[in-house]
Amino acid sequence: MSAFEIVGLVAALLTTASFLPQVAHSWRSGSARDISAAWLLLFGAGIALWFVYGLAIAALPVILANGITFLLLLVIAWIKFMPRRPA
């Protein structure tokens, strides 16, 4: 593994991990009301395209970071758009 791949993996880890606090907060509160639907759509589309690009160039850091980030984004979207059950 080259030094550039290691830098890419560390960058992927940090940027992907940056979503964990938001996912945890949304999960605990049961709400993602303050998250913009437009942001979810645009960012999700961008992440999906980065994932496809990573597959095309066989870049593991790009594939991992964007695949995991997309899954975390789906969790936030699920919390935002799923109807709330009455308490």
Sequence and secondary structure as in RCSB ss.txt:
>XXXX:A:sequence
MSAFEIVGLVAALLTTASFLPQVAHSWRSGSARDISAAWLLLFGAGIALWFVYGLAIAALPVILANGITFLLLLV
IAWIKFMPRRPA
>XXXX:A:secstr
  HHHHHHHHHHHHHHHTTHHHHHHHHHHT  TTS HHHHHHHHHHHHHHHHHHHHHT HHHHHHHHHHHHHHHH
HHHHHHS     
